């Protein structure tokens, strides 16, 4: 199949779009499925795993249909890059096949809900820990590392790629450069700590401006994920740069990343009127 929206992403037109969110949390805490290294893509080779992924995405499609919203589905490939695949015993060719299968699954879900305008996105995760920026790569190292997965997505029906839970600028720049070379749109999603800054301490606005400057503003837009709204609401109230942010995938928990890493139970914030 060919991508439907790679040359004109419909979510840039201002309509409300729903994203899926918290796939690992849902599978682990709500469905009791073990995920080594939070690698949801590994379910594609496990009995019943594909069915669990399919139902997860269908649930979001049903919500989008109910509220007549658009939908952006991220493939279950946050951990499907070389280093993480090696930890799980995947050879490079097998890992490429998993990335392709993950996109094909989303194509099938899109066909099941023809009334929902659905964008298929190839999800790219950090090379290291999503919360703790260690062993930081150079821009060029990041470009080389992530280009393998991004080139795979470019050869599928994926409309775009999304870099989720980015915690330092060099990796984000490398991913944007790899996407530009592959001629596929990219969204960069940073995560922030409780003070609204990246885990490196860099202010969010500086991070976005740095990526734009280094890439000729190639990212189609930016997002924030894995942070409670109270951690970034004051940051987003300042400056024209906030117009570059078009997506939020917030945490329900107010806990810091360090606290969440140590959590063995689901944490959520409940508010009442």
N, C-alpha and C positions, 0 to 999 in steps of 0.2 A: 504494500500500500504506500501511497505517497502522502506526505504531510499535507494537511488541509490549510493551515494558517501560518506557515513559516514566513511567508513574505508580507504578512499583514496580521499581526497579533490582535485579535478582536478585543481583548481586555484593555487595550490602550484607548478605546473609544469612550470610556467613562461609565459604562454599565457596571452594575454590581456583579462580581464573580465570587463564587465560593471556592475555597481550596480544601483539599483534604488536609488532615493535620493530626500529628501524634500517632502515626501508624505503629511505631514500636510500643508506645504506651498502651494503645488499644489492644494489640496482640498479646502483650505480656500480662498486663494487669486485668484486662476484661475478658480475655479468652484463654488465659493460662498457657500460652504457647511460649516455650523457651526459645530465645534468640541469642545465640552466641555472638558477642560483639555487636549486638543490636542489628544484625544482618538479616533484614526481612527478606531480601532476595533469595536467601538460602532455602526459603520455604518452597521455591519452585522445584526443588529436587526431593522434597519430603512428602510422604503420603498425606494427602489432604491439605497440603500447604497451599497449592494454587487455589483451591476452593476457598480457603480462608482469606486469601488476598482478594480474590474476586468479590466476595461478599463485603469486605471492608470498603472497596471502592464503590460498589453498588449502593451502599448506604448513603454515601455522599451524593451520588447521582439522584437518588430518590429525594433527598432534601432540596437539591437544586431544582428538580422538576416541580416540587411542591410550591416553592417560592418564586418560580419563574426566573431564576438567576442563571447566569452562565456558570461554568465549572472548569477549574483547572486541576487536572489529576497529575500528581507526581509519581513517577515509577518507583518501585520499592528497591531502589538501587543506591541509596545513600552510602552503603558500605561496599558497593560493587566495583571498587577500584583495586589496583594491583596489590598493594600491601595488605589490605584487608582480605582480599580474595585468597592470597597466599596463606594467610593464617588459617583459613577455612579449607585449605587443600585444593583450591581451584587452579588449574593450569590457565595460562592466558587465553587460549582458544575457548575453553569452557566458560571462562568469565565473560568473554565477549558474547557467547551464546545466551548467557543469563541476562545480560543487559538487553539483548534483542527480544528475548521472551517476555521480559518485563514490560517493554513497550507494546508488544503484540497483545498482551493481556488488556492493557488500557484501550487499545483499538477496539477490542471486542466489547468492552464495557460501553464505550462510546456508541457503538452500533446498537446496543440494547436500549439506549435512551435517545432516540432521534430527535425528540423535542428539546433536548438540552444542548446548547451550544458548548461543546466540550473541547478544551485545549489539552493536548497531550504533551507533557513535559518530562524530559529525562533528568532525573534527580542526581546531582553530583554532591558528594559529601566531602568533608575535609580529609586530608591525608592522615592527620593525627587525631587527637581527641577533640571533640567538638566544643568542649567547655574550657580546656586548658591548652593554650597555645605553647607547645613545646617543640623543640627541634625545628624552628622556623625555616621555611624554604626561601630561596631567592625567587624573584619573579620568574626567571628562566627555568629554574627547577620545577616550579609549580606548573608552568606552561607545558613542559615536557611530560610531567607525570599525568596531568589530567587530560592531555590531548588524546590519549588512547581511548578513554571512555567517551569523551565528547565526539571524537571521530566516529565511534560506533553508533552513537545516537544520530549523528548526521546522516548515516546510511539507513536510517529507519524512518518510520512515519512520525517521529517526534516533531512537534511544531517548534519546540524550543528546548533549552536546558535551563535548569535552575540550580545554582550553587547554594546549598542550604547549610546554615549554621557556620558561616565563615567568621573566624575570630581574629584574623589579622589581614592587613591590606595586601601584602605581597602575594599571598595565595589567591586572593580575589582577583588581583590584576592578572596573574598567570592564567586563571580560568577564563577571564574575559578575552584575553589574547588568543587562547586556544579556540574559543567559540568563534571569534572573528575569522580566524584562519579556516575553520570548518564551515563558515558561512551559515551559521545557525544563531538565532537570537538567544540571548542569555539574560536571566535575572539574577542579581546577586543579593543574597539574604544574609545580613549580618546578625549576630547575636550580641547582646549587651549584658553587662552586669547590673547590679541593683542601683548603681549610680548613673546608668544610661550610657556608660562608655564601653568600648570594646574590652575584652579581657586583657588586652595589652595596655589598657589605660588610655588609648587614643579616643578623642571625642568622635562621635558618630559622624558629624558633619565633615570633619577633616578626612575621615576614612573614605566617605563617598566622593568628596572632591578630589582626593588623591587618585582613586580608581578612574574617575572620569578624565582627569588630566593625563594619566598614563595611557589611556586607551582611546582617546578622542571621543569620550562619552559613549563607548560602544554598548554598554549594558542597556537593554530596553527600559529597565527600571530597577529599583532596589526594593528589598523587603526587610522586615525584621521578624525573627522567629526565636522561639525558646526563651522568652522573657515575659514577665508579667507586665501588663500595661502600666502599672504604677512605676515600673522601672524606667520607662522611656517617655511617659506622657509629657513631662516638662521639656524634654529635649525636642520633641516634635512641634512645640509651639513657637519655635524660633527660626526665622530665616526662610528665604526663598528656596533654599536647597531641599527643604522638606517636600517640595513638589516632585522630586525624583523618587520618593517612596510611594509605591502604589499597592503594597501588599503587607498584611500583618498576619502572622501565625503565632499568636501569643500563648504563653503558658497560663494555666488556671492557678498555678501555685505561685505564691510570693517568695518562695525560698530562693536562696542564691544558687548558683550553679554548683558550688562546692557541696551545699546541703543536699541538692537533688542527686548528685553523684552518689551520695552515701545513703539515699533513701531506699528502703526495702518495701515501703507501702506507698500507694498512690496518694499524692498530696494535691488538694484542690482548695481554692478559696470560694466560699459560698457567701453571697451577699443577699440581704433581704431588704425590701423597701420599707 
